[in-house]
Amino acid sequence: MDWSRCDLVEVIPGKVSGRPVIKGTRILADAIEQYSARGATVEEIREDFPSLSEEAILRMVEYVKAQEASAA
């Protein structure tokens, strides 16, 4: 997935091997994509990533869905 247009994601060389992560965390952006693909709820995602706000999760899931829709 192309995370370059998602303002919640950053890539920092040397941080998690330069993979896209949610800003200020070491949580891989792709993890949220995988949860979304499984149909996980915001609550389920927050259980595994309690440092993420509900708003951030919702925005990430919306971004994933928008990217999937534009690819179809």
Backbone as a printed PyTorch tensor [residue, N CA C, xyz], in Angstrom:
tensor([[[  0.8380,  -1.1770,   0.0000],
         [  0.0000,   0.0000,   0.0000],
         [  0.8830,   1.2400,   0.0000]],

        [[  0.4250,   2.2440,  -0.7120],
         [  1.1420,   3.5150,  -0.7640],
         [  0.6860,   4.3940,   0.3950]],

        [[  1.5640,   4.5750,   1.3690],
         [  1.2450,   5.3800,   2.5490],
         [  1.7320,   6.8200,   2.4060]],

        [[  2.3040,   7.1840,   1.2740],
         [  2.9430,   8.4880,   1.1230],
         [  1.9820,   9.6690,   1.2770]],

        [[  0.7010,   9.4600,   1.0580],
         [ -0.2670,  10.5640,   1.1780],
         [ -1.0250,  10.5560,   2.4960]],

        [[ -0.6740,   9.6490,   3.3690],
         [ -1.3630,   9.5730,   4.6660],
         [ -0.5640,  10.3830,   5.6820]],

        [[ -1.1580,  11.4490,   6.1910],
         [ -0.4420,  12.3360,   7.1040],
         [ -0.1980,  11.7300,   8.4850]],

        [[ -0.7500,  10.5610,   8.7410],
         [ -0.5180,   9.8870,  10.0180],
         [  0.6740,   8.9340,   9.9700]],

        [[  1.2630,   8.7980,   8.7970],
         [  2.3270,   7.8140,   8.6090],
         [  3.6460,   8.5080,   8.2960]],

        [[  4.7220,   7.9380,   8.8350],
         [  6.0530,   8.4640,   8.5570],
         [  7.0020,   7.3080,   8.2560]],

        [[  8.0420,   7.6290,   7.5190],
         [  9.1110,   6.6730,   7.2390],
         [ 10.4040,   7.3370,   7.6820]],

        [[ 11.0710,   6.7050,   8.6210],
         [ 12.3270,   7.2350,   9.1440],
         [ 13.3910,   6.1600,   8.9850]],

        [[ 14.4330,   6.4370,   8.1910],
         [ 15.4900,   5.4470,   8.0330],
         [ 16.0200,   5.0060,   9.4040]],

        [[ 16.1300,   3.7140,   9.5770],
         [ 16.6330,   3.1710,  10.8250],
         [ 15.5610,   2.8830,  11.8610]],

        [[ 14.3750,   3.4240,  11.6670],
         [ 13.2640,   3.1450,  12.5860],
         [ 12.4140,   2.0450,  11.9650]],

        [[ 12.3550,   0.9190,  12.6200],
         [ 11.6450,  -0.2620,  12.1220],
         [ 12.0780,  -0.5570,  10.6750]],

        [[ 13.3610,  -0.5320,  10.4680],
         [ 13.9700,  -0.8330,   9.1640],
         [ 13.4540,   0.0660,   8.0450]],

        [[ 13.0330,   1.2790,   8.3890],
         [ 12.5770,   2.2280,   7.3730],
         [ 11.2030,   1.9380,   6.8170]],

        [[ 10.4550,   1.0770,   7.4760],
         [  9.0980,   0.7550,   7.0240],
         [  8.1190,   1.8270,   7.5070]],

        [[  7.0050,   2.0150,   6.7970],
         [  6.0170,   3.0170,   7.2050],
         [  5.4160,   2.6740,   8.5700]],

        [[  5.4700,   3.6460,   9.4770],
         [  4.9080,   3.4840,  10.8140],
         [  3.9700,   4.6440,  11.1150]],

        [[  3.1060,   4.4360,  12.0760],
         [  2.2220,   5.5080,  12.5110],
         [  3.0720,   6.5050,  13.2850]],

        [[  2.9450,   7.7820,  12.9520],
         [  3.7840,   8.8290,  13.5380],
         [  3.8460,   8.7250,  15.0590]],

        [[  5.0640,   8.8600,  15.5590],
         [  5.2830,   8.8490,  16.9900],
         [  5.2300,   7.4730,  17.6230]],

        [[  5.1290,   6.4280,  16.7910],
         [  5.0620,   5.0590,  17.3060],
         [  6.0210,   4.1780,  16.5130]],

        [[  6.0620,   2.9360,  16.8900],
         [  6.7660,   1.9150,  16.1160],
         [  5.7590,   0.9260,  15.5360]],

        [[  4.4960,   1.3460,  15.4700],
         [  3.4240,   0.4910,  14.9480],
         [  3.4220,   0.5810,  13.4290]],

        [[  3.5580,  -0.5680,  12.7860],
         [  3.5700,  -0.5910,  11.3340],
         [  2.2110,  -0.1960,  10.7760]],

        [[  2.2290,   0.6850,   9.8010],
         [  0.9840,   1.1030,   9.1560],
         [  0.2950,  -0.1040,   8.5280]],

        [[  1.0760,  -1.0330,   8.0100],
         [  0.5080,  -2.2310,   7.3940],
         [ -0.2920,  -3.0710,   8.3860]],

        [[  0.0110,  -2.9680,   9.6670],
         [ -0.7480,  -3.7170,  10.6700],
         [ -2.1940,  -3.2600,  10.6740]],

        [[ -2.4100,  -1.9590,  10.5560],
         [ -3.7850,  -1.4400,  10.5340],
         [ -4.4880,  -1.9130,   9.2620]],

        [[ -3.7680,  -1.9450,   8.1570],
         [ -4.3290,  -2.4550,   6.9070],
         [ -4.7740,  -3.9080,   7.0800]],

        [[ -3.9580,  -4.7080,   7.7290],
         [ -4.2920,  -6.1220,   7.9420],
         [ -5.5070,  -6.2780,   8.8550]],

        [[ -5.5690,  -5.4890,   9.9040],
         [ -6.7320,  -5.5390,  10.7870],
         [ -7.9930,  -5.1410,  10.0270]],

        [[ -7.8790,  -4.1000,   9.2190],
         [ -9.0200,  -3.6310,   8.4350],
         [ -9.4810,  -4.7190,   7.4740]],

        [[ -8.5490,  -5.3970,   6.8340],
         [ -8.8880,  -6.4550,   5.8850],
         [ -9.6380,  -7.6000,   6.5670]],

        [[ -9.3260,  -7.8270,   7.8420],
         [-10.0050,  -8.8830,   8.6090],
         [-11.3610,  -8.4230,   9.1370]],

        [[-11.6570,  -7.1430,   8.9730],
         [-12.9210,  -6.6140,   9.4590],
         [-12.9180,  -6.3050,  10.9480]],

        [[-11.7360,  -6.0880,  11.5080],
         [-11.6270,  -5.7740,  12.9380],
         [-12.3010,  -4.4500,  13.2480]],

        [[-12.8770,  -4.3730,  14.4230],
         [-13.5080,  -3.1330,  14.8690],
         [-12.4400,  -2.2140,  15.4660]],

        [[-12.8120,  -0.9550,  15.6380],
         [-11.9150,   0.0060,  16.2740],
         [-11.5240,  -0.4940,  17.6640]],

        [[-12.4850,  -1.0320,  18.3770],
         [-12.2280,  -1.5310,  19.7340],
         [-11.2010,  -2.6700,  19.7140]],

        [[-11.3150,  -3.5600,  18.7410],
         [-10.3690,  -4.6730,  18.6400],
         [ -8.9610,  -4.1650,  18.3360]],

        [[ -8.8730,  -3.1770,  17.4620],
         [ -7.5640,  -2.6070,  17.1350],
         [ -6.9790,  -1.9170,  18.3630]],

        [[ -7.8070,  -1.1710,  19.0840],
         [ -7.3330,  -0.4700,  20.2930],
         [ -6.8720,  -1.4350,  21.3710]],

        [[ -7.4870,  -2.6100,  21.4440],
         [ -7.0490,  -3.6140,  22.4220],
         [ -5.5950,  -3.9950,  22.1760]],

        [[ -5.2330,  -4.1440,  20.9100],
         [ -3.8670,  -4.5410,  20.5730],
         [ -2.9060,  -3.3660,  20.4830]],

        [[ -3.4400,  -2.1730,  20.2220],
         [ -2.6140,  -0.9710,  20.0920],
         [ -3.2200,   0.1470,  20.9460]],

        [[ -3.1740,   0.0200,  22.2580],
         [ -3.8440,   0.9930,  23.1350],
         [ -3.2810,   2.4070,  23.0510]],

        [[ -2.0840,   2.5720,  22.5090],
         [ -1.5120,   3.9140,  22.4000],
         [ -2.1380,   4.7170,  21.2540]],

        [[ -2.8680,   4.0420,  20.3630],
         [ -3.5190,   4.7400,  19.2520],
         [ -4.8750,   5.2630,  19.6840]],

        [[ -5.1700,   6.4810,  19.2960],
         [ -6.4840,   7.0460,  19.6030],
         [ -7.5300,   6.4550,  18.6550]],

        [[ -8.7680,   6.5250,  19.0810],
         [ -9.8600,   6.0640,  18.2310],
         [ -9.8780,   6.8550,  16.9300]],

        [[ -9.6410,   8.1550,  17.0320],
         [ -9.6250,   9.0140,  15.8350],
         [ -8.5410,   8.5780,  14.8540]],

        [[ -7.3600,   8.2900,  15.3510],
         [ -6.2620,   7.8620,  14.4830],
         [ -6.6030,   6.5440,  13.7930]],

        [[ -7.1810,   5.6280,  14.5340],
         [ -7.5590,   4.3410,  13.9410],
         [ -8.6000,   4.5420,  12.8570]],

        [[ -9.6120,   5.3400,  13.1440],
         [-10.6570,   5.6040,  12.1520],
         [-10.0830,   6.2330,  10.8870]],

        [[ -9.1860,   7.1820,  11.0550],
         [ -8.5700,   7.8420,   9.8920],
         [ -7.7160,   6.8710,   9.0930]],

        [[ -6.9880,   6.0010,   9.7910],
         [ -6.1670,   5.0060,   9.0910],
         [ -7.0430,   4.0310,   8.3090]],

        [[ -8.1180,   3.5640,   8.9280],
         [ -9.0190,   2.6250,   8.2550],
         [ -9.6800,   3.3000,   7.0500]],

        [[-10.0770,   4.5480,   7.1940],
         [-10.6530,   5.2890,   6.0720],
         [ -9.6500,   5.4100,   4.9310]],

        [[ -8.3920,   5.6840,   5.2690],
         [ -7.3580,   5.7970,   4.2420],
         [ -7.1990,   4.4650,   3.5090]],

        [[ -7.1440,   3.3720,   4.2660],
         [ -7.0100,   2.0420,   3.6600],
         [ -8.1590,   1.7800,   2.6930]],

        [[ -9.3730,   2.0450,   3.1420],
         [-10.5420,   1.7970,   2.2910],
         [-10.5220,   2.6700,   1.0370]],

        [[-10.1030,   3.9130,   1.1740],
         [-10.0290,   4.8130,   0.0170],
         [ -8.9830,   4.3200,  -0.9850]],

        [[ -7.8450,   3.8420,  -0.4790],
         [ -6.8110,   3.3210,  -1.3650],
         [ -7.2910,   2.0760,  -2.0880]],

        [[ -7.9960,   1.2150,  -1.3650],
         [ -8.5290,  -0.0110,  -1.9830],
         [ -9.5550,   0.3380,  -3.0440]],

        [[-10.4020,   1.3110,  -2.7720],
         [-11.4460,   1.7080,  -3.7310],
         [-10.8320,   2.3030,  -4.9940]],

        [[ -9.7670,   3.0840,  -4.8390],
         [ -9.1520,   3.7080,  -6.0060],
         [ -8.3640,   2.6870,  -6.8410]],

        [[ -7.9680,   1.5900,  -6.2240],
         [ -7.2270,   0.5570,  -6.9420],
         [ -8.1640,  -0.3860,  -7.7080]],

        [[ -9.4280,  -0.3690,  -7.3320],
         [-10.3960,  -1.3000,  -7.9630],
         [-10.8840,  -0.8000,  -9.2890]]])
